[in-house]
Amino acid sequence: MSTEDIKQLEKKIYELSAELQQLQKSQSGTTVPNYEFDTIDGKVTLLELFGKHDKLLAVHNMGQGCRYCTVWGDGINGFVPHLESTLSVVMLSKDSPELQRQFSNSRQWRMRMASHGGGKYMNEQVATENGSNYPGAATYERRGSKIVKLNTTYFGPGDQYCSLWNFLGLAGIGADEFTPQFNYWLRPTNMDDGGENLLDA
């Protein structure tokens, strides 16, 4: 494949992305219940998560045990101030609020966190057809006292929601050739400080 072939394919992907956004914009949506979640500050409903905005982006995270979900969280985190200028953002997972706080602090995430505990919300809004918890996102709109789900998507290696895969691809590294890690620090063979009481990264 030549450089020109690559440019033409990039142009086609760009055009298809624009078409996809128009289709997403045209969705009338489906009404969903006012789910309840746990947070570090107590119970909160889906309606309350909207805050001052009428639209909400719910990032579906499998929990702190998933390295891939962490990559998406790290990537989205940088966009939070931009996103929150026009809609509310929350990351939802099955982890307890305490674990969510601990892990989000370790990643320096700025997103609000709420736990569905692996319950009704996960089963009805997150789970795949086989019932498994899967990373992704959903957008909701507040219409008075009603909540309407506009669009939903799943995350996966190579998708359009994590720019990491595009940069790796630009370098000729496929999604099947890279596995994200929580930490890329490697312990030196010889520690200059002696290495006493050193914990594994």
C-alpha positions, -999 to 999 in steps of 0.1 A, spaced: 0 0 0 14 34 -10 14 66 10 -14 79 -13 -35 49 -5 -31 56 32 -41 92 27 -72 82 8 -82 57 35 -77 83 62 -99 107 42 -126 80 40 -124 73 77 -128 110 84 -159 112 61 -174 80 77 -168 95 112 -187 127 101 -215 105 89 -215 85 121 -218 117 141 -248 128 121 -265 95 127 -257 98 165 -272 133 165 -304 121 149 -312 96 176 -345 103 194 -334 81 224 -351 57 248 -363 65 283 -344 48 311 -350 46 349 -335 70 374 -309 46 387 -292 50 421 -255 48 427 -231 49 456 -204 76 459 -179 86 485 -204 112 497 -234 88 498 -262 78 475 -268 97 442 -293 92 414 -287 93 377 -307 126 375 -285 142 401 -254 132 381 -265 157 354 -257 186 377 -260 219 358 -261 203 323 -289 186 305 -266 160 289 -244 134 307 -215 113 295 -213 81 315 -179 63 311 -183 26 318 -152 13 335 -148 -24 344 -129 -15 376 -94 -10 388 -85 -46 379 -86 -38 341 -55 -24 325 -73 -16 292 -101 3 311 -73 23 328 -59 34 294 -93 47 284 -96 65 317 -62 80 314 -70 93 279 -105 107 287 -91 124 318 -73 150 297 -105 160 279 -126 164 311 -124 202 314 -133 205 277 -162 180 280 -175 195 312 -179 229 295 -209 215 277 -220 183 294 -215 164 327 -191 135 330 -190 106 354 -171 73 355 -191 44 366 -178 10 378 -186 -19 401 -158 -10 425 -168 4 459 -166 42 462 -136 39 485 -117 18 460 -127 42 432 -114 72 451 -81 54 459 -75 43 423 -86 75 407 -63 95 429 -34 72 420 -41 80 383 -48 117 389 -82 114 373 -105 145 375 -137 127 367 -165 122 392 -169 86 403 -199 66 412 -204 29 418 -232 7 403 -219 -22 424 -224 -46 395 -262 -44 400 -292 -32 380 -275 -4 361 -247 -26 349 -270 -54 338 -294 -31 319 -270 -3 306 -235 -18 305 -236 -55 300 -232 -72 267 -257 -97 253 -239 -125 272 -243 -106 304 -206 -96 308 -194 -63 322 -177 -44 294 -160 -10 290 -177 18 270 -198 49 273 -234 61 272 -248 95 267 -280 106 284 -303 136 282 -324 151 309 -359 161 297 -377 174 327 -380 145 351 -373 120 324 -339 105 314 -333 95 278 -304 74 266 -291 89 233 -262 67 223 -240 39 236 -208 23 226 -182 -2 237 -145 3 240 -119 -21 226 -83 -20 213 -81 0 181 -114 19 186 -119 56 179 -122 66 216 -86 61 226 -60 80 206 -32 57 219 -41 31 192 -39 56 164 -4 68 175 8 32 178 -7 24 144 12 54 129 44 37 141 34 4 126 24 -12 159 -9 -31 158 -34 -32 187 -26 -69 190 11 -61 196 6 -39 226 -8 -46 261 -12 -16 284 3 -17 320 -6 1 351 30 12 355 60 11 331 87 15 356 112 -14 357 132 -20 388 170 -16 381 192 -46 386 213 -27 411 197 -1 434 219 28 441 202 33 475 207 -3 485 171 -13 477 159 -19 513 121 -20 519 115 -15 482 79 -25 472 71 -39 438 56 -13 414 
